[in-house]
Amino acid sequence: MSETTINPADITSKERALIAAKAADEKKATDIMVQEVRDLIGVTDYFVIATAANNRQVEAIVDEIEEAERKFAGTKPLHREGTQDGSWSLLDYGDFVVHVFQPETREYYRLEALWNDAPVLDLAKEAGLADLEYSDRIAKLLGRA
């Protein structure tokens, strides 16, 4: 990603969610998906969900997303939280929320399945992300299995 000067008011929540997805991909996250949940839950527009192999990667992905959002969208999260063991972390930007899970925690919560009526953005088309890695369960959910 190249840095540009952006007025935060000029960038949409979708564009910001895609910045987060790209940043997660930069740090080798898997099972990256962006769901448009605005019509289902009303408190945010998008969920960005990604999987990390371990607690260090969870932290690296979250840090990369924060940096990318600051750099390319001129924004900081309103709230950041996570588990003590590093199995899950959340960044709340208001109009989109990022969840980064370790595999067991993602499997347990199945957040993407809770909102399975939500449209999922095509990250290859929308963000130019090719060769994304998906687990069997997520690939099936996305119709790629």
Helices and strands as residue ranges (DSSP letters): G 8-10, H 13-26, E 30-36, H 38-41, E 46-51, H 55-73, E 79-82, E 88-92, E 96-101, H 103-109, H 111-114, H 123-127, H 136-141
